[in-house]
């Protein structure tokens, strides 16, 4: 369907251009009168007079001036077009009446009207032209009858001549309508094609913008075409194609593979195997995996199927790589701060519960041990020396536990002065001894000594106990050790000494 608004704009612009051209023609017709006067002087127009030249000049001047004014006000108006066609008809009638024999057919004006590509204008031009032609024949009939002996009265001459012109007008009308119809149809077709081409161009420009945006997002963008067995870069200025016939990897991946860390070399080779990629994409829009480049860090390799039907192996695949090292570091940082304690950098309570959840459903290994640890006298230190000293004491406890446990398990800070260690070790008493030894050797800037209460529960000792029961046993033993500490030290953990 033609875009009517733009097509009508085109017709208006066309009318404006033709109106301007015919206006110039009308002004050129002013030279008709001087030309006729020259013809009169040399005897070419014996029936004409100089007064006739003046009248023709005056009429032409008025018509040209009026049309110029209309052109200024309504340059693309249909009525401005009607007027100029009417003016040309008036000029032709005046020429005939003045017996100026010029070889211009009366159908010249309807022929010009076809240029407007408007059937209404053409039909109006035909009707106006026919009426003025009839007037011209009627006005000149007495003159031509006087020169001929085959006509005795004006009526018979008029009817004969107008009959011939009527037949010619009918033929001209039919022919002109066919011409107008095909011209209009052709213009609409061209206009539709231009609109389609423009829409396709806009779509192509948008696709190019999307492609350029993708090229900025991804480090590399390659098209792999399994129909032609070709690989082509969409991100480089070099648009060369490379054959993948008989190869398991593309040219680009041969280059990338050299920079993948050795531990991931086999995984990267398997993921980028193009002999299996179509089957791996079956039922999926894309697949990706993340690897480490020894030079630039983490990157993501991704295959994207271009076909709309996910149930058939894709024939064309987009392969992209994207550096994600910064994102990966942010991800690791977020994971770290969500699972670690800010003060001690040990794992936090959330991490402990996530790790211990595994043992609620899975078998507990024989060497599994939970150690519960609590700092003695933290409240007293906070009250006497301030929280900065208390923080120093907590850090000292964390270091003492970590140095003893790091090779055999994980340490968690589960509360203000509470710690839990989960280890896999045959002799847990050795670990407890190392923790106490480390604590005894520790000295801080604000706090002189560190004392810890410790309790543990080993699965080997309680094979029927689940992880929650082991956790409770370890806590109970830790509290027993804490009570023993306060009993030996003579301190009351419920009171504060100043």
C-alpha positions in Angstrom: 0.0 0.0 0.0 1.4 3.4 -1.0 2.2 5.8 1.8 -0.6 8.3 0.9 0.8 11.2 2.8 4.2 11.1 1.2 2.7 10.3 -2.3 0.4 13.3 -2.0 3.3 15.4 -0.9 5.1 14.3 -4.1 2.1 15.2 -6.3 1.9 18.6 -4.6 5.6 19.2 -5.2 5.1 18.1 -8.9 2.2 20.5 -9.4 4.3 23.3 -7.9 7.2 22.6 -10.3 4.9 22.3 -13.4 3.0 25.5 -12.4 6.2 27.4 -12.2 7.3 26.0 -15.6 4.0 26.9 -17.3 4.1 30.3 -15.7 7.5 30.9 -17.4 6.0 29.7 -20.7 3.2 32.2 -20.3 5.7 35.0 -19.8 7.6 33.8 -22.8 4.3 34.0 -24.8 4.5 37.8 -24.4 7.0 37.7 -27.2 4.3 36.3 -29.4 2.8 39.7 -30.1 6.1 41.3 -31.3 6.7 38.2 -33.4 3.3 38.5 -35.0 3.9 42.2 -35.6 7.1 41.3 -37.5 5.1 38.7 -39.5 2.5 41.4 -40.3 5.3 43.7 -41.5 6.7 41.0 -43.9 3.2 39.9 -45.0 3.2 36.6 -43.3 -0.2 37.4 -41.5 -2.2 39.4 -44.0 -5.4 39.1 -42.1 -3.9 40.3 -38.8 -3.4 43.9 -37.6 -1.1 45.7 -35.3 -4.0 46.3 -32.9 -4.4 42.5 -32.8 -0.8 42.3 -31.6 -1.5 44.8 -28.9 -4.6 42.9 -27.7 -2.8 39.6 -27.7 0.1 41.2 -25.7 -2.3 42.7 -23.2 -4.3 39.5 -22.7 -1.2 37.5 -22.3 0.3 40.0 -19.8 -2.9 39.9 -17.7 -3.1 36.1 -17.7 0.6 35.7 -16.8 0.3 38.3 -14.0 -2.7 36.7 -12.5 -1.1 33.2 -12.6 2.0 34.6 -11.0 -0.1 36.0 -8.2 -1.8 32.6 -7.8 1.5 30.9 -7.8 2.7 33.1 -4.9 -0.3 32.3 -2.9 -1.1 28.7 -3.8 1.9 27.4 -5.6 0.8 23.7 -5.5 -2.9 24.2 -5.8 -5.0 22.3 -8.3 -6.9 25.6 -9.1 -3.6 27.3 -10.0 -3.1 24.5 -12.4 -6.6 24.9 -13.8 -6.0 28.6 -14.4 -2.8 28.2 -16.4 -4.4 25.5 -18.6 -7.4 27.9 -19.1 -5.0 30.8 -19.9 -3.3 28.7 -22.6 -6.7 27.8 -24.1 -7.7 31.5 -24.1 -4.5 32.4 -25.9 -5.1 29.7 -28.6 -8.7 30.9 -29.2 -7.5 34.4 -29.5 -4.9 33.4 -32.0 -7.5 31.5 -34.1 -10.0 34.4 -33.9 -7.3 36.8 -35.0 -6.5 34.5 -38.0 -3.0 33.9 -36.8 -2.2 30.6 -38.5 0.2 28.8 -36.1 0.8 25.1 -36.3 -0.1 24.2 -32.7 -2.9 21.7 -32.2 -5.7 22.5 -29.8 -4.9 19.2 -28.1 -1.6 20.7 -26.9 -3.1 21.9 -23.7 -4.7 18.6 -22.6 -1.4 16.9 -23.5 0.4 19.3 -21.1 -2.2 18.5 -18.3 -1.1 14.9 -18.2 2.2 16.1 -16.6 0.2 16.8 -13.4 -0.5 13.1 -13.0 -4.0 13.8 -11.9 -7.0 12.5 -13.8 -9.3 15.3 -12.5 -7.0 17.9 -13.9 -6.8 16.0 -17.2 -10.6 15.6 -17.6 -11.1 19.3 -16.7 -8.4 20.2 -19.3 -10.3 18.1 -21.9 -13.7 19.7 -21.1 -12.3 23.3 -21.1 -10.3 22.7 -24.2 -13.4 21.2 -26.0 -15.5 24.2 -25.0 -13.0 26.7 -26.1 -12.4 24.8 -29.4 -16.1 24.9 -30.1 -16.1 28.7 -29.4 -13.2 29.2 -31.7 -14.8 27.2 -34.5 -18.1 29.1 -34.1 -16.3 32.5 -34.1 -14.2 31.8 -37.1 -16.9 30.0 -39.1 -18.1 33.1 -41.1 -14.6 33.8 -42.2 -13.9 30.3 -43.5 -17.4 30.0 -45.1 -16.7 33.1 -47.1 -13.6 31.5 -48.4 -15.2 28.2 -49.4 -18.1 27.3 -51.7 -19.0 24.0 -50.2 -20.8 25.5 -47.2 -23.8 27.8 -47.4 -24.4 28.5 -43.8 -22.5 28.7 -40.4 -24.5 25.9 -38.8 -23.5 23.2 -41.3 -19.9 24.3 -41.2 -19.8 24.3 -37.4 -21.5 20.9 -37.1 -19.1 19.3 -39.6 -15.9 20.7 -38.0 -17.1 20.2 -34.4 -18.1 16.6 -35.3 -14.6 15.8 -36.4 -13.1 17.5 -33.3 -15.6 15.6 -31.1 -14.3 12.3 -32.4 -10.7 13.4 -32.0 -11.5 14.6 -28.4 -13.1 11.3 -27.6 -10.0 9.4 -28.9 -7.7 11.9 -27.0 -9.7 11.5 -23.8 -9.5 7.7 -23.9 -5.8 7.7 -24.8 -5.1 10.3 -22.2 -6.9 8.4 -19.5 -5.0 5.3 -20.3 -1.7 7.2 -20.2 -2.6 8.9 -17.0 -3.7 5.6 -15.4 -0.4 3.9 -16.3 1.7 6.9 -15.3 0.0 7.1 -11.9 0.2 3.3 -11.4 3.9 3.4 -12.4 4.6 6.3 -10.0 2.8 4.6 -7.1 4.8 1.4 -7.8 8.0 3.4 -7.9 7.0 5.2 -4.7 6.1 1.9 -3.0 9.5 0.5 -4.0 11.3 3.6 -2.7 9.4 3.3 0.6 10.3 -0.4 0.8 13.9 0.3 -0.1 14.0 3.1 2.5 12.4 0.8 5.1 14.9 -1.9 4.3 17.7 0.7 4.4 16.5 1.9 7.8 16.3 -1.7 9.0 19.8 -2.4 7.7 21.1 0.7 9.4 19.5 -0.4 12.6 21.0 -3.9 12.2 24.4 -2.3 11.5 24.1 -0.2 14.7 23.2 -3.3 16.7 26.1 -5.1 15.2 28.4 -2.2 16.0 27.0 -2.1 19.5 27.7 -5.9 19.8 31.2 -5.3 18.5 31.8 -2.8 21.3 30.4 -5.1 23.9 32.3 -8.2 22.8 36.0 -8.5 22.1 35.4 -10.7 19.1 32.3 -11.6 17.1 32.5 -14.3 14.4 29.9 -15.8 12.1 30.2 -19.5 11.6 28.2 -20.7 8.5 27.8 -24.4 8.3 26.2 -24.2 4.9 29.3 -22.7 3.3 31.6 -24.1 6.0 33.1 -20.6 6.4 34.2 -18.5 9.3 33.9 -14.7 9.1 34.7 -11.9 11.6 32.0 -9.4 12.2 34.0 -7.2 14.6 37.2 -6.7 12.6 37.6 -4.4 9.6 39.1 -7.4 7.8 36.0 -9.2 6.4 38.0 -12.2 5.0 36.4 -15.6 5.2 38.2 -18.7 6.3 37.3 -22.3 5.6 36.3 -24.6 8.5 36.0 -27.6 6.3 37.6 -30.6 8.0 38.6 -28.6 11.1 37.5 -29.1 14.7 38.3 -25.5 15.6 38.0 -22.1 14.0 41.0 -20.0 13.1 40.2 -17.5 15.9 40.0 -20.3 18.5 43.3 -21.7 17.5 44.7 -18.3 18.4 42.8 -17.9 21.6 43.7 -21.4 22.8 47.3 -20.5 23.0 46.5 -18.0 25.9 44.2 -20.1 28.0 45.7 -21.3 31.3 47.0 -24.9 31.1 44.5 -26.1 33.7 41.6 -25.1 31.3 43.2 -26.0 28.0 41.3 -29.3 27.6 38.0 -27.8 28.7 38.3 -24.9 26.3 39.3 -27.3 23.5 36.2 -29.4 24.1 33.8 -26.4 24.4 35.0 -24.8 21.1 34.9 -28.0 19.1 32.8 -26.9 16.1 32.1 -30.5 15.1 29.8 -30.9 18.1 28.5 -27.3 18.5 25.4 -27.8 16.4 24.3 -30.8 18.5 25.1 -29.0 21.7 22.9 -26.0 20.6 20.0 -28.2 19.8 17.0 -26.9 21.8 18.9 -23.9 23.1 19.4 -20.3 22.0 23.0 -20.1 23.3 25.7 -21.8 25.4 28.7 -20.4 27.1 31.5 -21.1 29.5 34.1 -19.0 31.3 37.8 -19.4 31.0 41.0 -17.5 32.1 43.3 -15.9 29.6 46.9 -15.7 31.0 47.2 -12.1 29.7 43.8 -10.5 30.2 42.1 -12.6 32.9 38.6 -14.1 32.8 36.7 -14.2 29.5 33.4 -15.7 28.4 33.1 -17.7 25.2 29.6 -18.0 23.8 27.8 -19.6 20.9 24.5 -18.1 19.8 22.1 -19.9 17.3 20.7 -17.7 14.6 17.9 -20.0 13.5 14.4 -19.4 15.0 13.6 -23.1 15.3 15.5 -24.4 18.3 14.4 -28.0 17.5 16.8 -28.3 14.5 20.6 -28.0 14.5 21.5 -24.4 13.5 23.2 -23.8 10.2 24.5 -20.4 11.2 26.1 -19.6 14.6 27.5 -16.4 16.1 30.6 -17.0 18.3 31.6 -14.3 20.7 34.3 -13.7 23.3 34.0 -11.1 26.0 36.5 -10.1 28.7 34.7 -10.3 32.1 37.7 -10.1 34.4 36.4 -7.0 36.2 32.9 -8.5 36.6 34.4 -11.7 37.8 36.5 -9.9 40.4 33.4 -8.0 41.5 31.5 -11.3 41.7 34.2 -12.9 43.8 34.4 -9.8 46.0 30.6 -9.9 46.6 30.8 -13.6 47.3 33.7 -13.0 49.7 32.1 -10.3 51.7 28.8 -12.3 51.9 30.6 -15.3 53.3 33.5 -13.8 55.3 33.7 -11.9 58.5 34.9 -8.3 58.0 37.0 -8.0 61.2 38.9 -11.3 61.0 38.6 -12.3 57.3 37.4 -15.8 58.5 34.3 -17.4 57.1 31.1 -16.0 58.7 28.0 -17.7 60.2 26.2 -17.8 56.9 29.1 -19.6 55.3 29.2 -22.0 58.2 25.5 -22.9 57.9 25.8 -23.3 54.1 28.7 -25.7 54.5 27.3 -27.6 57.4 24.0 -28.1 55.5 25.7 -30.7 53.3 26.2 -33.0 56.3 22.5 -33.0 57.1 21.7 -35.1 54.0 25.0 -36.7 53.1 27.2 -39.3 54.9 29.6 -37.9 57.5 33.2 -39.0 57.1 34.9 -40.8 59.9 37.5 -38.1 60.4 34.9 -35.3 60.6 35.4 -33.1 63.7 33.6 -29.9 64.9 35.5 -27.7 67.3 33.7 -25.0 69.2 35.9 -22.1 70.5 35.1 -19.0 72.6 37.3 -16.1 73.8 37.6 -15.8 77.5 37.2 -12.4 79.2 36.3 -10.4 76.1 33.6 -8.5 77.9 36.0 -7.5 80.6 38.5 -6.3 78.1 35.9 -4.2 76.2 34.7 -2.6 79.4 38.2 -1.9 80.8 40.2 -1.1 77.7 37.6 -0.4 75.0 36.4 -2.1 71.9 39.6 -1.5 70.0 41.3 -3.7 72.5 38.5 -6.2 72.3 38.8 -6.3 68.5 42.5 -6.9 68.9 41.7 -9.9 71.1 39.2 -11.3 68.6 41.8 -11.0 65.8 44.4 -12.7 68.0 42.0 -15.6 68.6 41.2 -15.8 64.8 44.9 -16.0 64.0 45.7 -18.6 66.7 42.9 -20.9 65.4 43.6 -20.4 61.7 47.3 -21.2 62.1 46.4 -24.5 63.7 43.5 -25.4 61.4 44.3 -24.0 57.9 45.7 -27.2 56.5 43.0 -29.5 57.7 39.8 -27.6 57.7 37.9 -24.2 57.8 37.5 -21.7 60.5 34.3 -19.6 61.0 33.5 -16.7 63.3 29.9 -17.4 64.2 29.4 -14.7 66.8 31.1 -11.8 68.7 33.6 -14.0 70.5 32.5 -17.4 69.2 34.4 -19.5 66.6 33.8 -22.9 65.0 36.3 -25.0 63.2 35.3 -27.9 60.9 38.2 -30.2 60.2 38.9 -33.6 58.8 41.7 -35.1 61.0 42.4 -38.3 62.7 43.8 -36.8 65.9 41.7 -33.7 66.9 43.5 -33.3 70.2 46.7 -32.4 68.3 44.8 -29.5 66.7 43.4 -28.4 70.1 46.9 -28.4 71.5 48.2 -26.2 68.6 45.3 -23.8 69.1 46.1 -23.4 72.8 49.8 -23.2 72.1 49.3 -20.4 69.6 47.0 -18.6 72.0 49.6 -18.8 74.8 52.3 -17.3 72.6 50.1 -14.4 71.4 50.6 -10.9 72.7 48.9 -7.7 71.4 49.6 -4.0 71.7 46.6 -3.3 73.9 46.0 -6.8 75.4 48.8 -8.9 77.0 47.3 -12.4 76.9 44.7 -14.5 75.1 42.7 -17.3 76.7 40.3 -19.6 74.8 37.7 -22.1 75.8 37.6 -25.1 73.5 35.4 -28.1 73.0 35.1 -30.7 70.2 33.1 -33.6 69.0 34.5 -36.2 66.6 32.3 -38.4 64.4 34.6 -41.3 65.2 33.7 -41.0 68.9 29.9 -40.6 68.2 29.2 -42.6 65.0 25.4 -42.5 65.6 25.2 -38.7 66.1 24.2 -36.4 63.2 25.9 -33.1 62.5 23.6 -31.1 64.7 24.2 -33.4 67.7 27.9 -33.2 67.1 27.6 -29.4 67.0 25.7 -29.5 70.4 28.3 -31.8 71.9 31.1 -29.5 70.9 29.3 -26.5 72.4 28.7 -28.3 75.6 32.3 -29.3 76.0 33.4 -25.7 75.2 31.1 -24.4 77.9 32.5 -26.9 80.4 36.0 -25.8 79.5 34.9 -22.1 80.0 33.5 -22.9 83.4 36.7 -24.6 84.4 38.7 -21.6 83.2 36.7 -19.2 85.4 36.9 -21.5 88.3 40.6 -21.8 88.1 41.1 -18.0 87.5 38.8 -17.1 90.3 37.0 -14.7 88.0 33.2 -14.3 87.9 32.2 -14.0 84.2 29.0 -12.2 85.3 30.7 -9.3 87.1 33.1 -6.7 85.9 36.4 -5.8 87.7 37.7 -2.3 87.7 
